[in-house]
Every structure is written in structure tokens, then in C-alpha cells.
Amino acid sequence: MWFLANPWAIWLIAVLVLGLIEMFSLQFFCLMMAGGAVVAGVASFFTGNWVIQVLAFAVASLLLIILVRPSLMRRLTPDDPLTRNNVEALIGARVEVLETVTARQGLVRLEGDTWSARLDGDVVLPAGSLARVVRIDGATAVVAPATP
């Protein structure tokens, strides 16, 4: 059979399949295994022994996963407070009070949208005043008076 006589082709197919899977997962796990398949493919040019090729694949993949993947994950997914998203990104935002905000109800403009709001304290904020978002409870912005 042609594939058994040309093991590099099997490793090439493995690289392509693992690369395709990586495009959907984006976790760098399959990419590291694809790197191991490249090493095994190179090893196939020096030896026809499948055991050596599989060991080269396993060792290279393991080393890449342990040594390279963590660094890539740190660089591409920083755990930096400046990269907050979704609701977390709204905390601390300044809002304009549209309707008087009390401890129970009110309306504010938050990043161009109208949100229901309530106060974090006992003060009443009149329409037209500024506040800042303390937290988000469901669809309600919990606000506090803005400090200059």
C-alpha cells in the first residue's frame, strides 16, 4: 500500500486535519499536536520505523503543549483588567440620569442605550445629573453619584 511505503504522507494528512480542527477550537492544543506531526513527518524521512515516528510525535507534541502553549495562551488572552468585556466593561462607566433615580427605580443613558437603574445608596439623583455604574444586576444598572 502506498501510504505504508510513504509515511510522510500520513503525517502530512495529520498536520492538515489537526490544523483544520485548530481553526475551530483556537486553543492551540491541536496546533501543538500538528507541530508534533511535523516532527514525526521529518523523522519518517530518516527511519521507516513506525514506533520511532509515533514516539517522535508524542514527545514533540507533549513538549510543545507543556512549553509553548502556556506562553501563547498568556500572550493572546491577557488577564488584564483593561480587557474587560460584556457587563464587566460597563462597571465604572459614567451615565446621564434621564429620569430621577432612587433606591428602587430610575432611568439612565449608558453608552447610548437607555437602562433601568437604581441607586446604591439613599441619595436621590435628579434627571440631568451624572452618575457612575457600580454594578449591573440583570438588566438594571446600579449607580452612585459621580465624583468629579
QUITAJO-V638543 format. One record per backbone hydrogen bond with DSSP energy under -1.0 kcal/mol. CO is the residue of the C=O (numbers start at 1). NH is the residue of the N-H. If there is no record, write none. Layout:
<<CO & NH> <CO & NH>>
This chain:
<<1 & 5> <2 & 6> <6 & 9> <7 & 11> <8 & 12> <9 & 13> <10 & 14> <11 & 15> <12 & 16> <13 & 17> <14 & 18> <15 & 19> <16 & 20> <17 & 21> <18 & 22> <19 & 23> <21 & 25> <22 & 26> <28 & 32> <29 & 33> <30 & 34> <31 & 35> <32 & 36> <33 & 37> <34 & 38> <35 & 39> <36 & 40> <37 & 41> <38 & 42> <39 & 43> <40 & 44> <42 & 45> <43 & 46> <43 & 47> <49 & 53> <50 & 54> <51 & 55> <52 & 56> <53 & 57> <54 & 58> <55 & 59> <56 & 60> <57 & 61> <58 & 62> <59 & 63> <60 & 64> <61 & 65> <62 & 66> <63 & 67> <64 & 68> <64 & 69> <68 & 72> <69 & 73> <70 & 74> <71 & 75> <72 & 76> <73 & 77> <80 & 83> <85 & 88> <87 & 90> <90 & 93> <93 & 133> <95 & 131> <96 & 109> <97 & 128> <99 & 107> <101 & 125> <102 & 119> <105 & 102> <106 & 117> <107 & 98> <107 & 99> <108 & 115> <109 & 96> <110 & 113> <113 & 110> <115 & 108> <116 & 141> <118 & 143> <125 & 101> <126 & 129> <129 & 97> <130 & 146> <131 & 95> <132 & 144> <133 & 92> <135 & 142> <137 & 140> <140 & 137> <141 & 118> <142 & 134> <142 & 135> <143 & 120> <144 & 132>>
